[in-house]
Amino acid sequence: MIFALCYTFLHFTHDILQRLTTTRMFVKDRVYRGEIPYGMYLGRNYKINPKVFVQWGQETAEFLRMNNFCDYGLFEFSESKTVFMRNIRLTLTEKLYEISWSDKPYKLTVEAFNSNTGRTSFDLTIRWYFDGDLIATLVRKMVYVSATTGKPIELPSEFIASNPVKSNIRFSLIKDVPRSAAETTMTVRPSDLDFNEHVGHPVYVDYLLDSAYHMKFQYLSSDLMSQRIRRIDIEYKFPVVLGRKLVVQSWDEDGEQGLEVNFVVSQLGQLVGKQLVCLGKFLLYDR
């Protein structure tokens, strides 16, 4: 089970390879840079679902691994060792909400680089630019683990030597659900699964947005997708498979940094052990 979860990071399809290899790309100063089309990801009113940045992050990371960029060639990917994603932080700039997408060419510039290297984990940072302006930053915390025990192991010494050693980004998400939290249920669909037959990690953004659409909050006056989202934090706890019943509990708070919407996804509503699936938080620009 743990080995399968770890290999979620290695998800790769012919469509992804074709999409990325037909765009401009190069590596300079240990930073991968390229361009990626985005027209197929525009929804109604030319709005972009934040999920696509998480999806692009997964595709970019896999492309880097397959082409041995960002020192991925130093890792051993086998039945005994692999890399998996612990959590993500997606930050969206206000510039993103000022763009008239229908008037612009369907292309973004992307750059990716390793950052904040620790003893057993590192952050892969991916940034997207539109006409030279930063519109989104995704930080993926990657952990090097033993696939047999599921426990972290030390990064390759060559990787640490060639990448900056800093304190990793840390954040603590709420697991204590208030009694006032709204609750909805959903069932894992075949289209939610990755090639390991677990729910793909970008799908959880959809789960949170879909559940929020049907909920009434204390401070949030309209559905979450109509808001200007500043940041999304998700911490992945345990994988789920086809047909599992999920309970999504959510509530909003008027915090110091702005309006927050918190989520807890679990099986059977149990917040312990393998029943706890993931924790999430959306931070909004507007109160």
One Martini backbone bead per residue (centre of mass of N, CA, C, O) as a GRO file, in nm:
protein
  287
    1MET     BB    1   0.060   0.061  -0.023
    2ILE     BB    2   0.301   0.254   0.015
    3PHE     BB    3   0.429   0.200  -0.256
    4ALA     BB    4   0.190   0.303  -0.425
    5LEU     BB    5   0.185   0.589  -0.314
    6CYS     BB    6   0.467   0.673  -0.402
    7TYR     BB    7   0.404   0.624  -0.721
    8THR     BB    8   0.232   0.874  -0.777
    9PHE     BB    9   0.477   1.056  -0.860
   10LEU     BB   10   0.518   0.862  -1.139
   11HIS     BB   11   0.315   0.982  -1.314
   12PHE     BB   12   0.252   0.877  -1.665
   13THR     BB   13   0.186   1.002  -1.996
   14HIS     BB   14   0.168   1.058  -2.328
   15ASP     BB   15   0.032   1.335  -2.310
   16ILE     BB   16   0.243   1.471  -2.131
   17LEU     BB   17   0.490   1.432  -2.309
   18GLN     BB   18   0.380   1.576  -2.557
   19ARG     BB   19   0.320   1.852  -2.424
   20LEU     BB   20   0.619   1.914  -2.318
   21THR     BB   21   0.799   1.842  -2.582
   22THR     BB   22   0.651   2.090  -2.757
   23THR     BB   23   0.809   2.283  -2.580
   24ARG     BB   24   0.991   2.509  -2.441
   25MET     BB   25   1.329   2.432  -2.310
   26PHE     BB   26   1.548   2.487  -2.019
   27VAL     BB   27   1.872   2.500  -1.845
   28LYS     BB   28   1.953   2.736  -1.578
   29ASP     BB   29   2.090   2.754  -1.285
   30ARG     BB   30   1.912   2.498  -1.192
   31VAL     BB   31   1.668   2.588  -1.391
   32TYR     BB   32   1.366   2.517  -1.511
   33ARG     BB   33   1.243   2.604  -1.844
   34GLY     BB   34   0.918   2.690  -1.995
   35GLU     BB   35   0.628   2.603  -2.193
   36ILE     BB   36   0.259   2.614  -2.154
   37PRO     BB   37  -0.042   2.524  -2.233
   38TYR     BB   38  -0.403   2.635  -2.127
   39GLY     BB   39  -0.675   2.641  -2.289
   40MET     BB   40  -0.807   2.356  -2.190
   41TYR     BB   41  -0.854   2.486  -1.878
   42LEU     BB   42  -1.085   2.657  -1.943
   43GLY     BB   43  -1.373   2.782  -1.826
   44ARG     BB   44  -1.607   2.950  -1.730
   45ASN     BB   45  -1.534   3.274  -1.797
   46TYR     BB   46  -1.224   3.216  -1.815
   47LYS     BB   47  -1.163   3.024  -1.574
   48ILE     BB   48  -0.934   2.893  -1.339
   49ASN     BB   49  -0.869   2.611  -1.192
   50PRO     BB   50  -0.652   2.544  -0.938
   51LYS     BB   51  -0.598   2.246  -1.012
   52VAL     BB   52  -0.409   2.287  -1.264
   53PHE     BB   53  -0.150   2.354  -1.102
   54VAL     BB   54  -0.128   2.078  -0.969
   55GLN     BB   55  -0.117   1.920  -1.231
   56TRP     BB   56   0.129   2.064  -1.355
   57GLY     BB   57   0.319   1.987  -1.126
   58GLN     BB   58   0.312   1.684  -1.181
   59GLU     BB   59   0.408   1.696  -1.478
   60THR     BB   60   0.673   1.847  -1.431
   61ALA     BB   61   0.804   1.647  -1.233
   62GLU     BB   62   0.801   1.407  -1.432
   63PHE     BB   63   0.969   1.538  -1.652
   64LEU     BB   64   1.223   1.579  -1.481
   65ARG     BB   65   1.271   1.283  -1.417
   66MET     BB   66   1.281   1.167  -1.715
   67ASN     BB   67   1.525   1.404  -1.780
   68ASN     BB   68   1.722   1.463  -1.538
   69PHE     BB   69   1.632   1.695  -1.370
   70CYS     BB   70   1.705   1.827  -1.068
   71ASP     BB   71   1.866   1.557  -0.974
   72TYR     BB   72   1.691   1.286  -1.008
   73GLY     BB   73   1.927   1.081  -1.083
   74LEU     BB   74   2.013   1.041  -0.767
   75PHE     BB   75   1.775   0.861  -0.747
   76GLU     BB   76   1.619   0.568  -0.622
   77PHE     BB   77   1.392   0.376  -0.823
   78SER     BB   78   1.224   0.128  -0.638
   79GLU     BB   79   1.115  -0.125  -0.421
   80SER     BB   80   1.289   0.037  -0.178
   81LYS     BB   81   1.288   0.325  -0.329
   82THR     BB   82   1.141   0.661  -0.293
   83VAL     BB   83   0.918   0.932  -0.391
   84PHE     BB   84   0.703   1.150  -0.203
   85MET     BB   85   0.416   1.337  -0.126
   86ARG     BB   86   0.311   1.532   0.150
   87ASN     BB   87   0.278   1.841   0.041
   88ILE     BB   88   0.106   2.155  -0.037
   89ARG     BB   89   0.161   2.496  -0.188
   90LEU     BB   90  -0.068   2.733  -0.322
   91THR     BB   91   0.005   3.046  -0.485
   92LEU     BB   92  -0.196   3.331  -0.564
   93THR     BB   93  -0.209   3.605  -0.747
   94GLU     BB   94  -0.366   3.898  -0.832
   95LYS     BB   95  -0.293   3.888  -1.134
   96LEU     BB   96  -0.472   3.646  -1.212
   97TYR     BB   97  -0.749   3.835  -1.175
   98GLU     BB   98  -0.664   4.052  -1.423
   99ILE     BB   99  -0.699   3.858  -1.652
  100SER     BB  100  -0.779   3.838  -2.002
  101TRP     BB  101  -0.790   3.540  -2.145
  102SER     BB  102  -0.931   3.587  -2.430
  103ASP     BB  103  -0.683   3.806  -2.522
  104LYS     BB  104  -0.475   3.570  -2.500
  105PRO     BB  105  -0.235   3.360  -2.524
  106TYR     BB  106  -0.201   3.001  -2.479
  107LYS     BB  107   0.056   3.081  -2.259
  108LEU     BB  108   0.307   2.968  -2.034
  109THR     BB  109   0.555   3.022  -1.795
  110VAL     BB  110   0.798   2.786  -1.663
  111GLU     BB  111   0.949   2.711  -1.338
  112ALA     BB  112   1.202   2.488  -1.184
  113PHE     BB  113   1.312   2.402  -0.839
  114ASN     BB  114   1.511   2.338  -0.586
  115SER     BB  115   1.423   2.361  -0.232
  116ASN     BB  116   1.469   2.331   0.087
  117THR     BB  117   1.685   2.132   0.206
  118GLY     BB  118   1.708   1.838   0.380
  119ARG     BB  119   1.760   1.520   0.499
  120THR     BB  120   1.465   1.378   0.371
  121SER     BB  121   1.384   1.654   0.226
  122PHE     BB  122   1.213   1.852  -0.034
  123ASP     BB  123   1.154   2.138  -0.240
  124LEU     BB  124   0.941   2.185  -0.515
  125THR     BB  125   0.950   2.466  -0.726
  126ILE     BB  126   0.675   2.628  -0.901
  127ARG     BB  127   0.641   2.864  -1.173
  128TRP     BB  128   0.409   3.109  -1.310
  129TYR     BB  129   0.385   3.299  -1.619
  130PHE     BB  130   0.235   3.612  -1.749
  131ASP     BB  131   0.387   3.826  -1.930
  132GLY     BB  132   0.611   3.818  -1.675
  133ASP     BB  133   0.399   3.745  -1.456
  134LEU     BB  134   0.329   3.635  -1.153
  135ILE     BB  135   0.060   3.384  -1.067
  136ALA     BB  136   0.217   3.112  -0.955
  137THR     BB  137   0.291   2.890  -0.664
  138LEU     BB  138   0.446   2.566  -0.617
  139VAL     BB  139   0.487   2.355  -0.326
  140ARG     BB  140   0.662   2.042  -0.303
  141LYS     BB  141   0.684   1.795  -0.066
  142MET     BB  142   0.958   1.577  -0.062
  143VAL     BB  143   1.007   1.224   0.019
  144TYR     BB  144   1.246   0.999   0.123
  145VAL     BB  145   1.186   0.642   0.100
  146SER     BB  146   1.097   0.342   0.223
  147ALA     BB  147   0.895   0.109   0.063
  148THR     BB  148   0.880  -0.105   0.302
  149THR     BB  149   0.835   0.103   0.565
  150GLY     BB  150   0.775   0.428   0.506
  151LYS     BB  151   1.040   0.560   0.588
  152PRO     BB  152   1.260   0.790   0.618
  153ILE     BB  153   1.545   0.887   0.425
  154GLU     BB  154   1.832   0.981   0.318
  155LEU     BB  155   1.961   1.175   0.111
  156PRO     BB  156   2.162   1.210  -0.126
  157SER     BB  157   2.466   1.352  -0.100
  158GLU     BB  158   2.473   1.486  -0.385
  159PHE     BB  159   2.212   1.645  -0.352
  160ILE     BB  160   2.288   1.816  -0.107
  161ALA     BB  161   2.553   1.942  -0.234
  162SER     BB  162   2.371   2.078  -0.494
  163ASN     BB  163   2.172   2.195  -0.272
  164PRO     BB  164   1.995   2.384  -0.078
  165VAL     BB  165   2.022   2.431   0.278
  166LYS     BB  166   1.711   2.439   0.443
  167SER     BB  167   1.426   2.515   0.578
  168ASN     BB  168   1.134   2.387   0.562
  169ILE     BB  169   0.823   2.412   0.485
  170ARG     BB  170   0.570   2.481   0.732
  171PHE     BB  171   0.247   2.334   0.824
  172SER     BB  172  -0.060   2.356   1.020
  173LEU     BB  173  -0.343   2.170   1.024
  174ILE     BB  174  -0.669   2.118   1.095
  175LYS     BB  175  -0.846   1.848   1.291
  176ASP     BB  176  -1.043   2.006   1.464
  177VAL     BB  177  -1.382   1.975   1.452
  178PRO     BB  178  -1.643   2.159   1.457
  179ARG     BB  179  -1.984   2.143   1.512
  180SER     BB  180  -2.045   2.362   1.271
  181ALA     BB  181  -1.973   2.185   1.052
  182ALA     BB  182  -1.992   2.097   0.741
  183GLU     BB  183  -2.143   1.818   0.542
  184THR     BB  184  -2.020   1.577   0.302
  185THR     BB  185  -2.059   1.333   0.038
  186MET     BB  186  -1.854   1.083  -0.141
  187THR     BB  187  -1.749   0.899  -0.435
  188VAL     BB  188  -1.519   0.717  -0.580
  189ARG     BB  189  -1.409   0.745  -0.905
  190PRO     BB  190  -1.254   0.634  -1.182
  191SER     BB  191  -1.153   0.933  -1.272
  192ASP     BB  192  -0.980   0.974  -0.990
  193LEU     BB  193  -0.760   0.787  -1.086
  194ASP     BB  194  -0.463   0.655  -1.105
  195PHE     BB  195  -0.234   0.410  -1.199
  196ASN     BB  196  -0.260   0.299  -0.884
  197GLU     BB  197  -0.567   0.325  -0.792
  198HIS     BB  198  -0.565   0.614  -0.683
  199VAL     BB  199  -0.614   0.913  -0.578
  200GLY     BB  200  -0.533   1.191  -0.718
  201HIS     BB  201  -0.405   1.478  -0.583
  202PRO     BB  202  -0.565   1.693  -0.762
  203VAL     BB  203  -0.859   1.592  -0.688
  204TYR     BB  204  -0.890   1.724  -0.404
  205VAL     BB  205  -0.960   2.004  -0.502
  206ASP     BB  206  -1.233   1.921  -0.616
  207TYR     BB  207  -1.357   1.814  -0.360
  208LEU     BB  208  -1.351   2.085  -0.207
  209LEU     BB  209  -1.507   2.259  -0.413
  210ASP     BB  210  -1.762   2.082  -0.437
  211SER     BB  211  -1.843   2.085  -0.137
  212ALA     BB  212  -1.859   2.400  -0.103
  213TYR     BB  213  -2.100   2.448  -0.302
  214HIS     BB  214  -2.312   2.296  -0.080
  215MET     BB  215  -2.238   2.513   0.134
  216LYS     BB  216  -2.281   2.687   0.443
  217PHE     BB  217  -2.150   2.983   0.571
  218GLN     BB  218  -2.068   3.235   0.788
  219TYR     BB  219  -1.886   3.434   0.577
  220LEU     BB  220  -1.952   3.301   0.312
  221SER     BB  221  -2.159   3.424   0.041
  222SER     BB  222  -2.022   3.231  -0.170
  223ASP     BB  223  -1.877   3.042  -0.372
  224LEU     BB  224  -1.547   2.948  -0.393
  225MET     BB  225  -1.496   2.986  -0.709
  226SER     BB  226  -1.574   3.309  -0.688
  227GLN     BB  227  -1.314   3.348  -0.549
  228ARG     BB  228  -1.010   3.487  -0.430
  229ILE     BB  229  -0.743   3.285  -0.423
  230ARG     BB  230  -0.439   3.272  -0.243
  231ARG     BB  231  -0.439   2.979  -0.084
  232ILE     BB  232  -0.324   2.628  -0.085
  233ASP     BB  233  -0.351   2.366   0.157
  234ILE     BB  234  -0.212   2.024   0.154
  235GLU     BB  235  -0.243   1.717   0.347
  236TYR     BB  236  -0.131   1.395   0.310
  237LYS     BB  237  -0.222   1.076   0.456
  238PHE     BB  238  -0.428   0.874   0.283
  239PRO     BB  239  -0.530   0.650   0.066
  240VAL     BB  240  -0.775   0.598  -0.198
  241VAL     BB  241  -1.033   0.407  -0.351
  242LEU     BB  242  -1.258   0.264  -0.520
  243GLY     BB  243  -1.581   0.336  -0.367
  244ARG     BB  244  -1.523   0.520  -0.151
  245LYS     BB  245  -1.635   0.684   0.134
  246LEU     BB  246  -1.659   1.035   0.176
  247VAL     BB  247  -1.587   1.289   0.422
  248VAL     BB  248  -1.666   1.641   0.419
  249GLN     BB  249  -1.533   1.892   0.626
  250SER     BB  250  -1.645   2.238   0.688
  251TRP     BB  251  -1.506   2.574   0.758
  252ASP     BB  252  -1.512   2.911   0.859
  253GLU     BB  253  -1.274   3.193   0.899
  254ASP     BB  254  -1.170   3.502   1.053
  255GLY     BB  255  -0.862   3.580   1.003
  256GLU     BB  256  -0.567   3.757   0.996
  257GLN     BB  257  -0.528   3.695   0.666
  258GLY     BB  258  -0.829   3.608   0.641
  259LEU     BB  259  -1.031   3.413   0.480
  260GLU     BB  260  -1.117   3.078   0.586
  261VAL     BB  261  -1.113   2.734   0.455
  262ASN     BB  262  -1.179   2.428   0.605
  263PHE     BB  263  -1.058   2.080   0.576
  264VAL     BB  264  -1.186   1.735   0.607
  265VAL     BB  265  -1.083   1.411   0.498
  266SER     BB  266  -1.275   1.103   0.524
  267GLN     BB  267  -1.355   0.793   0.657
  268LEU     BB  268  -1.649   0.778   0.826
  269GLY     BB  269  -1.549   1.036   1.001
  270GLN     BB  270  -1.258   0.946   1.073
  271LEU     BB  271  -0.953   1.098   1.248
  272VAL     BB  272  -0.790   0.818   1.226
  273GLY     BB  273  -0.551   0.695   1.073
  274LYS     BB  274  -0.664   0.557   0.770
  275GLN     BB  275  -0.924   0.753   0.771
  276LEU     BB  276  -0.730   0.984   0.721
  277VAL     BB  277  -0.673   1.163   0.425
  278CYS     BB  278  -0.708   1.495   0.453
  279LEU     BB  279  -0.590   1.835   0.460
  280GLY     BB  280  -0.737   2.175   0.437
  281LYS     BB  281  -0.674   2.517   0.291
  282PHE     BB  282  -0.837   2.833   0.228
  283LEU     BB  283  -0.714   3.147   0.118
  284LEU     BB  284  -0.843   3.472   0.099
  285TYR     BB  285  -0.863   3.798  -0.012
  286ASP     BB  286  -1.157   3.818   0.066
  287ARG     BB  287  -1.395   3.896   0.329
   0.00000   0.00000   0.00000
